């Protein structure tokens, strides 16, 4: 989960943008604490803000661009595989583009210097960093890892069925 300083700053930005009220923040904070999900994800689930509004606030908070819907929808399994699954989950980072010497990653916390250093070490190149919402990150992890796991299990079950059928 984001550190409280970043979360507080984001809440202030959302308030300044008049996208939320103090009551919205309080309600979302209570739900967030009880469910261990970021306040901003709760605000999206409650329909108080949209992903695009959150991205605008994150751009203000971090001073960098947010990943676009087009970049997310064109993401391929090959690009996702340039970083190990456990690395992606630990650092909440999604590889967006990896072509030749160009590496673009989206991070839930683009201020995570250790994650950036580890990306540079692992990939042997410096990435361009974008911000991604926790909500989008979770959807991508679920899409690429949970579904892939299910496909692998189904494939293994089918292989075992064939092996049993042959005996």
C-alpha positions in Angstrom: 0.0 0.0 0.0 1.2 3.6 -0.6 2.9 5.3 2.3 0.7 7.7 4.3 2.6 10.8 3.2 1.9 10.0 -0.5 -1.7 9.1 0.3 -2.2 12.3 2.3 -0.8 14.3 -0.5 -3.0 12.6 -3.0 -6.1 13.2 -0.9 -5.2 16.9 -0.6 -4.8 17.1 -4.4 -8.2 15.4 -4.9 -9.7 17.9 -2.4 -8.1 20.8 -4.1 -9.4 19.6 -7.5 -12.9 19.5 -5.8 -13.3 15.8 -6.9 -13.9 14.6 -3.3 -15.2 16.0 0.0 -13.7 15.4 3.5 -16.6 13.0 4.1 -15.7 11.0 1.0 -12.1 10.8 2.2 -13.2 9.7 5.7 -15.5 7.0 4.3 -12.9 5.7 1.9 -10.2 5.7 4.6 -12.4 3.6 6.9 -13.1 1.1 4.1 -9.4 1.2 3.0 -8.2 0.3 6.5 -10.7 -2.5 6.9 -9.8 -4.0 3.5 -6.2 -3.2 3.0 -6.6 -1.4 -0.3 -5.6 2.1 -1.1 -8.0 5.0 -0.4 -8.0 6.0 -4.1 -9.1 2.5 -5.2 -12.0 2.7 -2.7 -12.9 6.1 -4.2 -13.0 4.5 -7.7 -15.1 1.5 -6.4 -17.5 3.9 -4.7 -17.9 5.8 -8.0 -16.7 9.0 -6.3 -13.9 9.5 -8.8 -13.0 8.0 -12.2 -9.7 6.4 -13.2 -9.1 9.4 -15.4 -9.6 11.8 -12.6 -7.3 9.8 -10.4 -4.7 9.8 -13.1 -4.9 13.6 -13.4 -4.3 13.9 -9.6 -1.4 11.4 -9.8 0.2 13.4 -12.6 0.0 16.5 -10.3 1.4 14.5 -7.3 4.3 12.9 -9.1 4.9 15.4 -11.9 5.0 12.6 -14.6 2.7 11.2 -17.2 0.2 8.4 -16.4 0.0 5.2 -18.5 -2.7 5.6 -21.1 -5.6 3.2 -21.7 -4.2 2.6 -25.2 -0.8 1.5 -23.7 -2.7 -0.8 -21.3 -4.9 -2.3 -24.0 -1.9 -2.9 -26.3 0.2 -4.6 -23.6 1.4 -8.1 -24.6 2.3 -11.1 -22.6 5.8 -10.9 -24.2 6.3 -7.5 -22.7 4.9 -8.5 -19.4 7.4 -11.4 -19.3 10.5 -9.1 -19.4 10.3 -8.8 -15.6 9.6 -11.8 -13.3 6.1 -12.1 -11.8 7.4 -11.8 -8.2 9.3 -8.6 -9.1 6.2 -7.1 -10.8 4.1 -7.8 -7.7 6.7 -6.8 -5.2 7.5 -3.4 -6.7 4.0 -2.8 -8.3 5.6 -2.2 -11.7 4.2 -3.0 -15.1 6.5 -3.1 -18.2 4.7 -1.2 -20.9 7.3 -1.1 -23.8 10.5 -3.0 -24.3 11.9 -2.5 -27.7 15.6 -2.5 -28.3 17.1 0.2 -26.0 13.7 1.6 -25.1 12.1 0.5 -21.8 8.9 2.1 -20.4 7.5 1.0 -17.1 4.4 2.1 -15.2 4.7 2.1 -11.4 2.1 2.5 -8.6 4.8 4.4 -6.7 7.2 6.1 -9.1 9.1 7.5 -6.2 10.3 4.0 -5.2 14.0 4.5 -5.8 14.9 0.9 -4.9 12.5 -0.5 -7.4 13.9 1.8 -10.1 17.5 0.7 -9.2 16.4 -2.9 -9.4 14.8 -2.4 -12.8 18.0 -0.8 -14.1 20.1 -3.7 -12.7 17.8 -6.4 -14.0 17.2 -4.9 -17.4 20.6 -3.2 -17.9 18.9 0.0 -19.1 17.3 3.0 -17.5 13.5 3.1 -17.9 11.1 5.9 -18.7 8.7 5.9 -15.7 5.0 6.4 -15.9 2.5 6.3 -13.0 -0.3 3.7 -13.0 -3.2 3.5 -10.6 -3.3 0.7 -8.0 -6.7 -0.3 -9.5 -5.2 -0.7 -13.0 -2.2 -2.5 -11.7 -4.4 -5.0 -9.9 -6.5 -5.6 -13.0 -3.3 -6.3 -15.1 -1.8 -8.6 -12.5 -5.1 -10.6 -12.4 -5.3 -10.7 -16.2 -1.8 -11.8 -16.9 -1.1 -14.0 -13.9 -4.3 -15.5 -12.6 -5.7 -16.2 -16.1 -2.3 -17.6 -17.2 -2.2 -19.9 -14.1 -5.7 -21.1 -14.9 -4.7 -21.9 -18.5 -1.6 -23.8 -17.3 -3.7 -25.8 -14.8 -6.3 -26.7 -17.5 -3.5 -27.7 -19.9 -1.9 -29.9 -17.2 -5.2 -31.5 -16.4 -5.8 -32.2 -20.0 -2.3 -33.8 -20.3 -3.0 -35.9 -17.3 -6.3 -37.0 -18.7 -4.6 -38.1 -21.9 -1.9 -40.0 -20.0 -4.6 -41.7 -17.9 -6.6 -42.5 -21.0 -3.5 -44.2 -22.6 -2.9 -46.5 -19.7 
